[in-house]
Amino acid sequence: AYSHLPPILDRFRAEHPSVEIKLTTGDAADAMEKVVTGEADLAIAGKPETLPGAVAFSMLENLAVVLIAPALPCPVRNQVSVEKPDWSTVPFIMADQGPVRRRIELWFRRNK
């Protein structure tokens, strides 16, 4: 969201200068529920496998999952630089919960 919101908000403010925007940050895993309950008008979050009936999903752009590895020589960089890494031995930082985590876990199961 941090990389996508500034140009979106700039354009929105230019087109709708009298609209007040209240921006709330938080766990993307909670975003869908906040929209469903009316606590938020919209959210930026990963697409879940199924959408509640009252929710529409629009792609901002097609984003590939990005792997961020250390730039300095280290064991992790060596692990992910090979043609077929052993993902079960690579340490990862990812969301505690939510649709993005579930998709990544599914990818790991399929790519053992």
Secondary structure as UniProt FT lines:
FT   TURN            2..4
FT   HELIX           5..15
FT   TURN            17..18
FT   HELIX           28..30
FT   HELIX           31..36
FT   TURN            37..38
FT   TURN            53..54
FT   HELIX           75..80
FT   HELIX           87..89
FT   HELIX           99..110
//
